[in-house]
Amino acid sequence: MNKTRELINNVEKIKKGYSTRFLDSKMQLELKNLLKKNEYQIYYPYIDSEKVIFYNNIEPNVSLLEIVTREKLEHREILGTVFSLGLDDSMFGDIIIDGNKYYIYVLDEIKDYFINNLLMIKKVKVNLEERDLSILENYKRKYEEIEIITSSERIDTVISHLIGINRTKIKDFVQSKYIILNYEVVSNTSKKLEIGDIFSIKRYGKYKYLGIIKYTRSGNLIIKIDKYI
């Protein structure tokens, strides 16, 4: 769906008293700019949710599914398999990895489809079993705090210092669609990161940008980034 049309649809749903589907951080911000504070509430599946649901009178119906397997899985492997089912990312919420357990939040209306169709990840058979939402309500994500020195907040400059590759290589990453910023493929390497931006680099991980801590005497920036564990 066109993003503008999606935004309009979400505003209409909320004003009519209904709930949206799962929203990424960009859509959340756009809705907050268009709605008054008394026109909506926010449903957080757990304390530190990235993807949330806006609603007015009718609280959304959400299910928590555990991906049961004895194999070690990575976030990108689970996400890639979910997308291979042909589902829009508004149909599911955050993927949680808690030790050797794997969970995904889904809209209740699509729960059975997930259970019946998400059968393999990384060539490994998996089972999906519904769990009570309360088991993760106090879950908080775990991060590794990283501080780096960089000359600017441009995403290519930050990534260059973050993972130790030159900016020419980053252009190759962009062309290969390896870099995702706020759930969208990066095409502009000069994009400036803003506080709260979430970005991922294929084979390197997922990160949240926390902003500038201070400046060095030479005028460079010391910035803080959280890496998802």
NUTIZA-739947 format. One line per 4 residues: number of its first residue (from 1); for each residue x, y, z negated of N, C-alpha, C, CB. Coordinates in Angstrom, 1 decimal. Last residue first. Glycine has a CB too. Example, Ala and Ser with C-alpha at 12.3 -4.5 7.8 and 13.67 -1.06 7.14 Angstrom:
NUTIZA-739947
2> 12.8 -2.2 -7.1 13.7 -1.1 -7.1 12.9 0.0 -7.9 14.1 -0.6 -5.7  13.2 -5.7 -7.8 12.3 -4.5 -7.8 13.2 -3.3 -7.8 11.3 -4.5 -9.0
***
This chain:
NUTIZA-739947
229> 21.3 -7.3 -21.1 21.9 -8.6 -21.4 20.9 -9.7 -21.2 22.4 -8.6 -22.9  21.7 -4.3 -19.2 20.8 -5.4 -19.7 21.5 -6.7 -20.0 19.6 -5.6 -18.8  23.7 -1.7 -20.2 23.6 -2.8 -19.3 22.7 -3.9 -20.0 25.0 -3.4 -19.1  23.3 1.8 -20.4 23.0 0.5 -21.1 22.9 -0.6 -20.0 21.6 0.6 -21.8
225> 25.7 4.4 -20.3 24.8 3.5 -19.6 24.5 2.2 -20.4 25.4 3.1 -18.2  26.8 7.7 -20.6 26.4 6.4 -21.3 25.4 5.7 -20.4 25.8 6.7 -22.7  29.6 9.6 -19.4 28.2 9.3 -19.4 28.0 7.9 -20.1 27.7 9.2 -18.0  31.6 12.3 -19.2 31.5 11.1 -20.0 30.0 10.7 -20.1 32.2 11.1 -21.4
221> 32.7 14.1 -16.4 31.6 13.7 -17.3 31.9 12.4 -18.0 30.3 13.6 -16.5  35.4 16.5 -15.9 34.7 15.2 -15.6 33.6 15.0 -16.7 35.7 14.0 -15.6  36.9 18.7 -16.7 35.6 18.9 -16.1 34.9 17.7 -15.7 35.8 19.8 -14.9  39.1 18.3 -18.2 39.3 18.5 -16.8 38.0 18.7 -16.0 40.1 17.2 -16.2
217> 38.1 17.8 -20.7 38.8 19.1 -20.5 39.0 19.4 -19.0 40.1 19.1 -21.2  34.9 16.3 -20.2 36.3 16.2 -20.5 36.9 17.6 -20.3 37.0 15.1 -19.7  31.7 16.5 -21.8 32.6 16.8 -20.7 34.0 16.7 -21.1 32.3 18.2 -20.1  29.3 14.0 -23.0 30.1 15.3 -23.1 31.0 15.4 -21.9 31.0 15.3 -24.4
213> 27.2 12.4 -22.2 27.5 12.5 -23.6 28.3 13.8 -23.8 28.4 11.3 -24.1  24.6 12.3 -19.9 25.9 12.8 -20.2 26.1 12.9 -21.7 26.1 14.2 -19.5  22.5 9.2 -19.6 22.9 10.7 -19.5 24.3 11.0 -19.9 21.9 11.4 -20.3  21.6 6.7 -19.3 21.2 7.4 -20.5 21.7 8.9 -20.6 21.7 6.7 -21.7
209> 20.3 4.3 -17.1 21.2 5.5 -17.2 20.7 6.4 -18.4 21.2 6.3 -15.9  20.5 0.9 -17.3 19.6 2.1 -17.5 20.6 3.2 -17.8 18.7 1.8 -18.8  20.9 -2.0 -15.1 21.4 -0.9 -16.0 20.3 0.2 -16.2 22.7 -0.3 -15.4  21.8 -5.3 -14.2 20.8 -4.3 -14.2 21.2 -3.3 -15.3 19.3 -4.9 -14.5
205> 24.3 -6.9 -12.1 23.4 -6.8 -13.2 22.5 -5.6 -13.1 24.2 -6.6 -14.4  25.8 -8.0 -10.0 26.5 -7.3 -11.1 25.6 -7.0 -12.3 27.1 -6.0 -10.6  24.4 -9.2 -8.0 25.5 -9.9 -8.6 26.3 -9.2 -9.7 26.5 -10.2 -7.5  23.1 -6.1 -7.0 23.1 -7.5 -6.8 24.5 -8.1 -7.2 22.8 -7.9 -5.3
201> 22.3 -3.8 -9.4 23.3 -4.1 -8.3 23.4 -5.6 -8.2 24.7 -3.4 -8.7  19.8 -1.6 -10.4 20.4 -2.9 -10.4 21.3 -3.0 -9.2 19.3 -4.0 -10.4  18.6 1.0 -12.6 19.1 0.6 -11.3 19.8 -0.8 -11.5 20.1 1.6 -10.8  16.5 3.4 -13.9 16.9 2.0 -14.0 17.4 1.6 -12.6 15.7 1.1 -14.5
197> 16.7 6.5 -15.6 16.7 5.8 -14.4 17.1 4.4 -14.6 17.5 6.5 -13.3  17.0 7.9 -18.0 15.9 6.9 -17.9 15.9 6.1 -16.6 14.7 7.6 -18.1  18.2 10.9 -16.4 18.0 10.1 -17.7 16.8 9.2 -17.6 17.9 11.1 -18.9  19.1 10.4 -13.0 18.4 11.1 -14.1 18.2 10.2 -15.3 17.1 11.7 -13.6
193> 21.5 10.5 -10.4 20.8 9.8 -11.5 20.2 10.7 -12.5 21.8 8.8 -12.1  21.2 11.7 -7.2 21.7 12.0 -8.5 20.9 11.2 -9.5 21.7 13.5 -8.8  22.2 10.3 -4.1 21.1 10.5 -5.1 21.7 10.7 -6.5 20.1 9.3 -5.0  23.9 9.7 -2.1 24.2 10.9 -2.9 23.1 11.2 -3.9 24.3 12.1 -1.9
189> 23.0 7.5 -0.8 24.1 7.3 -1.8 24.4 8.5 -2.6 25.4 6.8 -1.1  20.0 6.5 0.0 20.7 7.7 -0.1 21.8 7.6 -1.2 19.8 8.9 -0.4  18.7 4.1 -0.3 19.2 4.4 1.0 20.1 5.7 1.1 18.0 4.6 2.0  17.8 1.5 -2.5 18.6 2.8 -2.3 19.0 3.0 -0.9 19.8 2.9 -3.3
185> 14.6 0.3 -3.0 15.9 0.1 -2.4 16.6 1.4 -2.1 15.8 -0.7 -1.0  13.0 0.7 -6.1 13.1 1.0 -4.7 14.5 0.8 -4.2 12.5 2.4 -4.4  13.0 0.5 -8.9 12.2 -0.5 -8.1 12.1 -0.2 -6.6 10.8 -0.5 -8.7  15.0 2.4 -9.7 13.6 2.5 -10.1 12.6 1.8 -9.1 13.2 4.0 -10.0
181> 17.0 1.2 -7.2 16.8 2.3 -8.2 15.4 2.5 -8.4 17.5 3.6 -7.7  19.1 -1.3 -6.1 17.7 -0.9 -6.4 17.7 0.1 -7.4 16.9 -2.2 -6.8  21.4 -2.5 -3.8 21.2 -1.6 -4.9 19.7 -1.1 -5.0 22.1 -0.3 -4.7  21.6 -4.1 -1.6 22.0 -4.7 -2.8 21.7 -3.8 -4.0 23.5 -5.0 -2.8
177> 21.2 -3.7 1.2 20.0 -3.5 0.2 20.3 -4.2 -1.1 18.8 -4.1 0.8  23.3 -3.4 2.8 22.8 -4.8 2.6 21.6 -4.9 1.6 23.9 -5.6 2.1  23.7 -0.7 2.7 23.3 -1.3 4.0 22.7 -2.7 3.8 24.4 -1.3 5.0  24.7 -0.7 0.1 23.4 0.0 0.4 22.9 -0.6 1.7 23.7 1.5 0.6
173> 27.1 -2.1 0.3 26.0 -2.6 -0.6 24.7 -2.0 -0.2 26.4 -2.2 -2.1  28.5 -0.3 2.0 28.1 -1.7 2.5 27.0 -2.3 1.6 29.4 -2.6 2.5  28.7 1.8 0.3 28.0 2.0 1.5 27.5 0.6 2.1 28.8 2.8 2.5  30.5 0.6 -1.5 29.1 0.9 -2.0 28.2 1.1 -0.8 29.1 2.1 -2.9
169> 32.8 0.6 -0.1 32.2 -0.7 -0.3 30.8 -0.5 -0.8 33.0 -1.4 -1.4  33.4 3.3 -0.2 33.1 2.7 1.1 32.4 1.4 0.9 34.5 2.5 1.8  33.9 3.8 -2.9 32.6 4.2 -2.4 32.3 3.7 -1.0 32.6 5.7 -2.4  35.4 0.8 -4.5 35.4 2.1 -3.9 34.1 2.5 -3.2 36.5 2.2 -2.8
165> 34.6 -0.5 -7.8 34.8 -0.7 -6.3 34.8 0.7 -5.7 33.7 -1.6 -5.7  34.0 -0.8 -10.6 35.4 -0.8 -10.1 35.5 -1.1 -8.6 36.2 -1.8 -10.8  31.6 -0.5 -11.8 32.0 -1.9 -11.4 33.3 -2.0 -10.7 30.9 -2.5 -10.5  31.6 2.3 -12.5 31.0 1.2 -13.4 31.5 -0.2 -13.1 29.5 1.3 -13.2
161> 32.7 3.8 -10.5 33.4 3.7 -11.8 32.9 2.6 -12.6 33.3 5.0 -12.5  30.7 3.2 -8.5 32.1 3.0 -8.2 32.9 2.9 -9.5 32.6 4.2 -7.4  28.4 4.1 -9.8 28.6 2.7 -9.6 30.0 2.4 -9.3 27.7 2.2 -8.4  28.9 6.9 -9.7 28.7 6.2 -11.0 28.9 4.7 -10.8 27.3 6.5 -11.6
157> 29.0 7.4 -7.0 30.1 7.7 -7.8 30.1 6.9 -9.1 30.2 9.2 -8.1  26.4 6.7 -6.2 27.6 6.0 -5.6 28.8 6.2 -6.5 27.8 6.4 -4.2  24.8 8.4 -7.6 24.7 7.0 -7.9 25.9 6.3 -7.3 23.4 6.5 -7.3  26.1 11.3 -9.2 25.7 10.6 -8.0 25.8 9.1 -8.2 26.6 11.1 -6.8
153> 27.1 12.7 -11.3 26.0 11.7 -11.6 25.5 11.1 -10.3 24.9 12.4 -12.3  30.8 12.9 -11.2 29.4 13.4 -11.0 28.4 12.3 -11.4 29.2 13.8 -9.5  33.1 11.8 -12.1 33.2 13.2 -11.6 31.8 13.8 -11.4 34.0 13.3 -10.3  33.3 9.9 -15.1 33.0 10.1 -13.7 33.0 11.6 -13.3 31.6 9.4 -13.4
149> 33.9 7.5 -17.5 34.2 8.8 -17.0 34.0 8.9 -15.5 35.7 9.2 -17.4  31.5 5.6 -19.4 32.5 5.7 -18.4 32.7 7.2 -18.1 32.0 5.0 -17.1  30.3 3.3 -21.8 30.6 4.7 -21.5 31.7 4.7 -20.4 31.1 5.4 -22.8  27.7 1.1 -22.5 28.9 1.3 -21.7 29.1 2.8 -21.6 28.8 0.6 -20.3
145> 26.2 -1.3 -24.5 26.4 0.1 -24.3 27.7 0.3 -23.6 26.4 0.9 -25.6  24.1 -3.9 -23.6 25.5 -3.6 -23.9 25.7 -2.1 -23.6 26.5 -4.5 -23.1  20.9 -4.7 -25.1 21.8 -4.0 -24.2 23.2 -4.0 -24.6 21.3 -2.6 -24.0  17.8 -6.3 -25.4 19.2 -6.2 -25.8 20.1 -5.6 -24.7 19.7 -7.7 -26.2
141> 14.5 -5.3 -26.2 15.5 -5.7 -25.2 16.9 -5.5 -25.8 15.4 -4.8 -23.9  12.5 -6.6 -28.7 13.2 -5.4 -28.2 14.3 -5.9 -27.3 13.8 -4.6 -29.4  9.3 -7.7 -29.7 10.5 -8.0 -28.9 11.1 -6.7 -28.5 10.2 -8.9 -27.7  6.9 -7.7 -30.9 7.9 -7.0 -31.5 9.3 -7.2 -30.9 8.0 -7.4 -33.0
137> 5.3 -9.4 -29.2 4.9 -8.0 -29.4 5.9 -7.1 -30.1 3.6 -8.0 -30.3  5.7 -12.0 -28.6 6.7 -11.1 -28.2 6.4 -9.6 -28.5 6.9 -11.2 -26.7  3.6 -13.4 -29.7 5.0 -13.9 -30.0 6.1 -13.0 -29.5 5.2 -15.3 -29.3  1.2 -12.4 -29.0 1.7 -11.9 -30.2 3.2 -12.4 -30.4 0.9 -12.4 -31.4
133> 0.2 -13.7 -26.8 0.8 -12.4 -26.6 1.6 -11.9 -27.8 -0.2 -11.3 -26.2  0.7 -17.1 -26.6 0.0 -16.0 -27.2 0.8 -14.8 -27.1 -0.3 -16.4 -28.7  1.3 -18.5 -23.3 1.7 -18.3 -24.7 0.9 -17.2 -25.3 3.2 -18.1 -24.9  1.0 -21.0 -20.8 0.5 -19.7 -21.4 0.9 -19.7 -22.9 -1.0 -19.6 -21.2
129> 3.6 -22.2 -18.8 2.7 -22.5 -19.9 2.3 -21.2 -20.5 3.3 -23.5 -20.9  5.0 -23.5 -15.9 4.5 -22.3 -16.5 3.4 -22.7 -17.5 4.0 -21.3 -15.5  7.9 -25.4 -15.1 6.5 -25.4 -15.5 6.1 -24.1 -16.2 6.1 -26.6 -16.5  10.1 -26.1 -12.4 9.8 -25.4 -13.7 8.3 -25.6 -13.9 10.1 -23.9 -13.6
125> 12.8 -27.6 -10.7 11.4 -27.6 -11.1 11.2 -26.9 -12.4 10.9 -29.1 -11.1  15.2 -25.8 -8.9 14.9 -26.5 -10.1 13.4 -26.4 -10.4 15.7 -25.9 -11.3  16.0 -24.1 -6.9 15.9 -25.5 -6.6 15.7 -26.4 -7.8 17.1 -25.9 -5.9  15.5 -21.6 -8.1 16.8 -22.0 -7.9 16.9 -23.6 -7.7 17.7 -21.6 -9.1
121> 12.4 -22.7 -9.3 13.3 -21.6 -9.2 14.7 -22.1 -9.1 13.2 -20.7 -10.6  9.1 -23.9 -8.6 10.6 -24.1 -8.5 11.3 -22.8 -8.6 11.0 -24.9 -7.3  6.5 -23.1 -9.0 6.9 -24.5 -9.4 8.4 -24.8 -9.3 6.2 -25.5 -8.5  4.1 -21.2 -8.9 5.5 -21.0 -9.3 6.0 -22.3 -9.9 5.7 -19.8 -10.3
117> 1.5 -22.1 -8.5 2.4 -21.9 -7.3 3.9 -21.6 -7.7 1.9 -20.7 -6.5  0.0 -22.4 -10.7 -0.2 -23.4 -9.7 0.9 -23.3 -8.6 -1.5 -23.3 -9.1  0.6 -20.1 -12.3 0.8 -21.5 -12.8 0.8 -22.5 -11.7 -0.3 -21.8 -13.9  -0.1 -18.0 -10.5 1.2 -18.2 -10.9 1.5 -19.6 -11.4 1.6 -17.2 -12.1
113> -2.9 -18.5 -10.4 -2.1 -18.5 -9.2 -0.6 -18.7 -9.5 -2.3 -17.2 -8.3  -3.7 -18.1 -13.0 -3.8 -19.4 -12.5 -2.9 -19.6 -11.2 -5.2 -19.8 -12.2  -3.2 -15.2 -13.2 -2.5 -16.2 -14.1 -2.5 -17.6 -13.5 -3.2 -16.3 -15.5  -4.5 -13.2 -12.1 -3.5 -13.9 -11.2 -2.8 -15.0 -12.0 -2.5 -12.9 -10.7
109> -6.0 -12.0 -14.1 -6.7 -12.5 -12.8 -5.8 -13.3 -11.9 -7.2 -11.3 -12.1  -4.3 -11.1 -16.0 -5.0 -12.3 -16.2 -5.7 -12.9 -15.0 -6.1 -12.0 -17.3  -1.1 -10.2 -14.8 -2.5 -9.8 -15.0 -3.3 -11.1 -15.1 -3.0 -9.0 -13.7  1.7 -11.3 -16.8 1.0 -11.2 -15.5 -0.4 -10.7 -15.8 0.9 -12.6 -14.8
105> 5.1 -11.5 -17.9 3.7 -10.9 -18.1 3.0 -10.9 -16.8 3.7 -9.6 -18.9  7.2 -14.2 -18.5 6.7 -13.2 -17.6 5.3 -12.8 -17.9 6.8 -13.7 -16.1  10.1 -15.6 -20.0 8.7 -15.2 -20.0 8.4 -14.2 -18.9 8.3 -14.7 -21.4  12.3 -18.1 -21.2 12.0 -17.2 -20.1 10.5 -16.9 -20.1 12.5 -17.7 -18.8
101> 14.9 -19.0 -23.5 13.5 -18.9 -23.1 13.2 -17.8 -22.1 12.6 -18.7 -24.4  17.4 -18.9 -24.6 17.1 -19.9 -23.5 15.7 -20.0 -23.2 17.7 -21.2 -23.9  17.2 -15.5 -25.2 18.0 -16.7 -25.5 17.8 -17.7 -24.3 17.6 -17.4 -26.8  14.9 -14.4 -23.4 15.2 -14.3 -24.9 15.9 -15.6 -25.3 13.9 -14.1 -25.7
97> 14.0 -12.5 -20.9 14.9 -13.6 -21.2 15.3 -13.4 -22.6 16.1 -13.6 -20.2  11.1 -11.4 -19.3 11.9 -11.4 -20.5 12.7 -12.7 -20.6 10.9 -11.3 -21.7  9.9 -9.3 -16.9 10.4 -10.6 -17.1 11.3 -10.6 -18.3 11.2 -11.2 -15.8  7.0 -7.2 -17.0 8.4 -7.4 -17.2 8.7 -8.9 -17.3 8.9 -6.8 -18.5
93> 4.2 -8.0 -14.9 5.0 -7.0 -15.7 6.5 -7.5 -15.8 4.4 -6.9 -17.0  2.5 -8.2 -11.8 3.2 -8.8 -12.9 4.0 -7.7 -13.6 4.1 -9.9 -12.4  1.3 -6.8 -9.8 0.5 -7.9 -10.3 1.2 -8.5 -11.5 0.3 -8.9 -9.3  2.9 -4.9 -8.7 2.0 -4.4 -9.7 1.1 -5.5 -10.3 1.0 -3.4 -9.0
89> 4.4 -6.1 -6.7 5.0 -6.1 -8.1 4.1 -5.5 -9.1 6.3 -5.3 -8.0  2.4 -8.5 -4.8 2.9 -7.1 -5.1 3.4 -7.0 -6.5 1.7 -6.1 -4.8  3.5 -11.7 -3.7 2.8 -10.9 -4.6 3.3 -9.4 -4.7 2.7 -11.5 -6.0  4.8 -13.8 -2.4 4.0 -12.8 -1.6 3.2 -11.8 -2.4 3.2 -13.5 -0.6
85> 6.5 -15.4 -3.5 5.1 -15.9 -3.5 4.2 -14.9 -2.8 4.6 -16.0 -5.0  8.8 -14.1 -3.6 8.7 -15.1 -2.5 7.2 -15.6 -2.5 9.6 -16.2 -2.7  8.7 -12.8 -6.0 8.4 -12.0 -4.8 8.2 -13.0 -3.6 9.6 -11.1 -4.5  9.5 -15.0 -7.7 8.1 -14.4 -7.8 7.8 -13.6 -6.6 8.1 -13.5 -9.0
81> 12.1 -15.3 -6.9 11.1 -16.4 -6.6 9.7 -15.9 -6.7 11.3 -17.5 -7.6  13.3 -12.9 -7.7 13.3 -13.3 -6.3 12.2 -14.4 -6.0 14.7 -13.8 -5.9  12.9 -13.2 -10.5 12.3 -12.1 -9.8 12.2 -12.4 -8.3 13.0 -10.8 -10.0  14.6 -15.4 -11.1 13.2 -15.4 -11.4 12.4 -14.4 -10.5 12.9 -15.2 -12.9
77> 17.0 -14.3 -10.2 16.5 -15.6 -9.7 15.0 -15.7 -9.9 17.3 -16.8 -10.2  17.4 -12.1 -11.8 17.3 -11.9 -10.4 16.7 -13.2 -9.7 18.6 -11.5 -9.8  17.7 -13.3 -14.4 16.6 -12.4 -14.1 16.3 -12.3 -12.6 16.8 -11.0 -14.7  18.7 -16.7 -14.3 19.0 -15.3 -14.4 17.7 -14.5 -13.9 20.2 -15.0 -13.5
73> 18.6 -19.8 -16.3 18.1 -18.9 -15.2 18.6 -17.5 -15.4 16.6 -19.0 -15.1  19.6 -23.0 -17.0 19.8 -21.6 -17.3 19.4 -20.8 -16.0 21.3 -21.3 -17.6  17.2 -25.6 -17.4 18.3 -25.0 -16.7 18.4 -23.5 -17.1 18.0 -25.1 -15.2  14.9 -26.6 -18.5 16.2 -26.9 -19.3 17.4 -26.2 -18.6 16.4 -28.4 -19.4
69> 11.9 -24.6 -18.6 13.0 -25.4 -17.9 14.1 -25.6 -18.8 13.4 -24.6 -16.7  9.1 -22.8 -18.4 9.7 -23.9 -19.1 10.7 -24.6 -18.2 8.6 -24.8 -19.7  8.2 -19.7 -18.7 8.8 -20.5 -17.7 9.6 -21.6 -18.3 9.6 -19.7 -16.6  5.2 -18.6 -20.2 6.6 -19.0 -20.4 7.0 -19.9 -19.3 6.8 -19.8 -21.8
65> 3.2 -15.8 -19.8 3.5 -17.1 -19.4 5.0 -17.4 -19.7 3.3 -17.3 -17.8  0.6 -13.9 -21.0 2.1 -14.1 -21.1 2.3 -15.6 -20.8 2.6 -13.8 -22.6  -1.8 -11.8 -19.5 -1.4 -13.1 -20.0 0.1 -13.1 -20.1 -1.9 -14.2 -19.1  -4.2 -9.2 -20.0 -2.9 -9.6 -19.6 -2.6 -10.9 -20.2 -1.8 -8.5 -20.1
61> -6.7 -7.0 -19.3 -6.5 -8.4 -19.6 -5.2 -8.9 -19.1 -7.7 -9.3 -19.1  -6.7 -3.6 -20.5 -6.5 -4.6 -19.5 -6.4 -6.0 -20.1 -5.2 -4.3 -18.8  -9.5 -1.9 -21.9 -8.2 -2.3 -22.1 -7.9 -3.5 -21.2 -7.9 -2.8 -23.6  -11.4 0.7 -20.8 -11.4 -0.8 -20.8 -9.9 -1.2 -20.8 -12.0 -1.3 -19.5
57> -11.1 3.5 -20.9 -12.0 2.8 -21.8 -11.8 1.3 -21.9 -13.4 3.1 -21.5  -8.4 3.7 -19.6 -9.2 4.7 -20.2 -10.0 4.0 -21.3 -10.0 5.5 -19.3  -4.9 2.9 -18.9 -6.3 2.6 -18.9 -7.0 3.7 -19.7 -6.6 1.3 -19.6  -1.9 1.7 -17.5 -2.7 2.9 -17.9 -4.1 2.5 -17.9 -2.4 4.1 -17.0
53> 0.6 -0.5 -18.4 -0.7 -0.3 -17.7 -1.4 0.9 -18.3 -1.5 -1.6 -17.9  4.2 -0.9 -17.6 3.0 -0.7 -18.5 1.7 -0.6 -17.7 3.2 0.5 -19.5  7.5 -1.9 -17.6 6.2 -1.8 -16.8 5.0 -1.8 -17.8 6.2 -3.0 -15.8  9.0 -1.9 -20.0 9.3 -1.0 -18.9 8.1 -0.8 -18.0 10.5 -1.5 -18.0
49> 8.5 -2.1 -23.5 8.1 -2.5 -22.1 8.5 -1.4 -21.1 6.6 -2.6 -22.0  9.2 -2.4 -26.1 10.1 -1.7 -25.2 9.8 -2.0 -23.8 11.5 -2.3 -25.5  7.0 -3.7 -27.5 7.5 -2.3 -27.9 8.3 -1.6 -26.8 8.3 -2.5 -29.1  4.8 -5.1 -25.0 5.7 -5.2 -26.2 6.3 -3.9 -26.4 6.8 -6.4 -26.0
45> 2.8 -4.1 -23.3 2.8 -5.6 -23.7 3.7 -5.9 -24.9 3.2 -6.4 -22.5  1.1 -1.2 -23.8 2.5 -1.8 -23.8 2.4 -3.2 -24.2 3.4 -0.9 -24.7  -1.1 0.8 -22.2 -1.0 -0.5 -22.8 0.5 -1.0 -22.6 -1.9 -1.5 -22.1  -2.1 4.1 -22.8 -1.1 3.2 -22.2 -1.0 1.9 -23.0 0.3 3.9 -22.2
41> -4.9 6.1 -21.8 -4.1 5.4 -22.9 -3.1 4.5 -22.1 -5.0 4.6 -23.9  -6.2 9.2 -20.6 -5.6 7.9 -20.5 -5.0 7.4 -21.8 -4.6 7.8 -19.3  -7.0 11.8 -21.1 -7.7 11.0 -20.0 -7.2 9.6 -19.9 -7.5 11.7 -18.7  -5.6 13.4 -22.8 -6.8 12.7 -23.3 -7.6 11.9 -22.3 -7.8 13.8 -23.9
37> -3.6 14.4 -21.2 -3.3 13.4 -22.2 -4.5 12.7 -22.8 -2.5 14.1 -23.3  -4.5 14.5 -17.7 -4.5 15.1 -19.0 -4.2 14.0 -20.1 -5.7 16.0 -19.3  -2.6 13.6 -14.8 -3.7 13.4 -15.8 -3.4 14.2 -17.1 -3.8 11.9 -16.1  -0.3 14.1 -13.3 -1.6 14.4 -12.7 -2.8 14.3 -13.7 -1.9 13.4 -11.6
33> 1.9 13.4 -14.8 1.9 14.7 -14.2 0.5 15.1 -13.7 2.9 14.9 -13.1  1.3 10.7 -15.2 1.4 11.6 -16.4 1.3 13.1 -15.9 2.6 11.4 -17.2  1.7 9.7 -12.7 0.4 9.7 -13.2 0.3 10.7 -14.4 0.0 8.3 -13.7  4.5 10.0 -12.4 3.6 10.7 -11.5 2.2 10.8 -12.0 3.6 10.0 -10.1
29> 5.4 8.2 -14.4 5.7 9.7 -14.5 4.8 10.5 -13.6 7.2 9.9 -14.0  4.5 5.8 -13.4 4.1 6.3 -14.7 4.2 7.8 -14.8 4.8 5.6 -15.8  5.9 5.5 -11.0 4.4 5.7 -11.0 3.9 6.2 -12.3 3.7 4.4 -10.6  8.4 5.1 -12.2 8.2 6.2 -11.2 6.7 6.5 -11.2 8.7 5.9 -9.8
25> 8.3 2.8 -13.7 8.6 4.1 -14.3 8.2 5.3 -13.4 10.0 4.1 -14.8  5.5 0.8 -12.5 6.9 1.0 -12.8 7.1 2.5 -13.3 7.7 0.8 -11.5  2.6 -0.7 -13.8 3.2 0.4 -13.2 4.6 0.5 -13.5 2.5 1.7 -13.6  0.1 -3.2 -13.3 1.3 -2.8 -13.9 2.0 -1.7 -13.1 2.3 -4.1 -14.0
21> -3.1 -1.5 -12.5 -2.2 -2.7 -12.7 -0.9 -2.3 -13.3 -2.0 -3.4 -11.2  -5.3 0.4 -14.6 -4.5 0.2 -13.4 -3.9 -1.2 -13.5 -3.3 1.2 -13.3  -8.7 0.2 -15.8 -7.3 0.2 -16.0 -6.6 0.0 -14.6 -6.9 -1.0 -16.9  -11.5 2.6 -15.9 -10.9 1.3 -15.6 -9.4 1.4 -15.9 -11.2 0.8 -14.2
17> -12.8 5.1 -15.9 -12.8 4.3 -17.1 -12.2 2.9 -17.0 -14.2 4.1 -17.5  -12.5 6.8 -13.8 -13.8 6.0 -13.9 -13.8 5.1 -15.1 -13.9 5.2 -12.6  -10.0 7.6 -14.2 -11.1 8.6 -14.4 -12.4 7.9 -14.5 -11.0 9.7 -13.4  -8.6 5.3 -13.4 -8.5 5.8 -14.8 -9.7 6.7 -15.1 -7.2 6.5 -15.1
13> -9.2 5.2 -10.7 -9.5 4.1 -11.6 -9.6 4.6 -13.0 -8.5 3.0 -11.5  -8.1 7.6 -9.7 -9.5 7.3 -9.6 -10.0 6.2 -10.6 -9.9 6.9 -8.2  -5.3 7.1 -10.1 -6.0 8.3 -10.8 -7.5 8.0 -10.8 -5.7 9.6 -10.1  -5.0 4.9 -8.4 -4.8 4.8 -9.9 -5.4 5.9 -10.6 -3.3 4.8 -10.2
9> -5.5 6.1 -5.9 -6.3 5.0 -6.4 -6.2 4.8 -7.9 -5.9 3.6 -5.7  -3.3 7.9 -5.8 -4.7 8.4 -5.8 -5.7 7.3 -6.3 -5.1 8.8 -4.4  -1.2 6.0 -5.7 -1.3 7.0 -6.8 -2.7 7.5 -6.9 -0.3 8.2 -6.5  -1.7 4.7 -3.3 -1.7 3.9 -4.6 -1.9 4.9 -5.8 -0.4 3.1 -4.7
5> -1.4 6.7 -1.5 -2.7 6.1 -1.6 -2.8 5.4 -3.0 -3.0 5.2 -0.4  1.3 7.1 -1.8 0.4 8.2 -2.1 -1.0 7.7 -2.3 0.4 9.2 -0.9  2.4 4.6 -1.1 2.5 5.1 -2.5 1.6 6.2 -2.8 4.0 5.5 -2.7  0.5 2.2 0.8 1.2 3.5 0.8 1.2 4.1 -0.7 0.5 4.5 1.7
1> 0.8 -1.2 0.0 0.0 0.0 0.0 0.9 1.2 0.0 -1.0 0.0 -1.2
***
